[in-house]
Amino acid sequence: MANKTAPDASRRSERSRRAILDAALELVGEVGYPKLTIEAIAARAGVGKQTIYRWWPSKAAVLLDAFIALTEEAAGGPDVEYEIPDTGDLEADLKMVLRATVDEMCDPRYERASRALAAEGVINAELAVQFVERVLEPQLQLYVKRLRAAQEAGQADPSFDPRIALELLVGPLAHRWLLRTRPMTHAYADAVVELALRGITPR
């Protein structure tokens, strides 16, 4: 009698986890966050809802992990460490990363999930903390590192606080995106960089 290989439980679990995350992203785009349910995610993923509750306490937690997985895939995988390039030209480097940020914010794959998480974070303090710790803060630290390098190279005023300076860059984009006041464009990203640099470059 031929030997039968035992099913790989970890592989099966990873397939289920991936299906759940994909289902959450698809459904939030189709029905919106208010109508998103664990039952609907389970049905779309082809798993029992108890499987979801074994890994996540809520639909918000599922969507957060789905969004993180999406951004990691876009970066090349969870083990890839992304950095803001340091070409020696601070303005060019910042314009490059802010243009890429505009593209991501306007991409429906990211926008639907990120808007849902932003809205839920207003009333769900635990989710807001998780979003800051797992998504926002790692990204902000990239700006801190690049701005400090510019200070050390004499390209930026050594007296300013990089944490405040980065808000001059990302704050306007977040405000325009959140309120949908005016279109998000590369030209706008470039203008934000140029204006911010007037305040942080050496006099």
Rosetta blueprint (number, residue, H / E / L):
1 M L
2 A L
3 N L
4 K L
5 T L
6 A L
7 P L
8 D L
9 A H
10 S H
11 R H
12 R H
13 S H
14 E H
15 R H
16 S H
17 R H
18 R H
19 A H
20 I H
21 L H
22 D H
23 A H
24 A H
25 L H
26 E H
27 L H
28 V H
29 G H
30 E H
31 V H
32 G L
33 Y L
34 P L
35 K L
36 L L
37 T L
38 I H
39 E H
40 A H
41 I H
42 A H
43 A H
44 R H
45 A H
46 G L
47 V L
48 G L
49 K H
50 Q H
51 T H
52 I H
53 Y H
54 R H
55 W H
56 W L
57 P L
58 S L
59 K H
60 A H
61 A H
62 V H
63 L H
64 L H
65 D H
66 A H
67 F H
68 I H
69 A H
70 L H
71 T H
72 E H
73 E H
74 A H
75 A H
76 G L
77 G L
78 P L
79 D L
80 V L
81 E L
82 Y L
83 E L
84 I L
85 P L
86 D L
87 T L
88 G L
89 D L
90 L H
91 E H
92 A H
93 D H
94 L H
95 K H
96 M H
97 V H
98 L H
99 R H
100 A H
101 T H
102 V H
103 D H
104 E H
105 M H
106 C H
107 D L
108 P H
109 R H
110 Y H
111 E H
112 R H
113 A H
114 S H
115 R H
116 A H
117 L H
118 A H
119 A H
120 E H
121 G H
122 V H
123 I H
124 N L
125 A H
126 E H
127 L H
128 A H
129 V H
130 Q H
131 F H
132 V H
133 E H
134 R H
135 V H
136 L H
137 E H
138 P H
139 Q H
140 L H
141 Q H
142 L H
143 Y H
144 V H
145 K H
146 R H
147 L H
148 R H
149 A H
150 A H
151 Q H
152 E H
153 A L
154 G L
155 Q L
156 A L
157 D L
158 P L
159 S L
160 F L
161 D L
162 P H
163 R H
164 I H
165 A H
166 L H
167 E H
168 L H
169 L H
170 V H
171 G H
172 P H
173 L H
174 A H
175 H H
176 R H
177 W H
178 L H
179 L H
180 R L
181 T L
182 R L
183 P L
184 M L
185 T L
186 H H
187 A H
188 Y H
189 A H
190 D H
191 A H
192 V H
193 V H
194 E H
195 L H
196 A H
197 L H
198 R H
199 G H
200 I H
201 T L
202 P L
203 R L
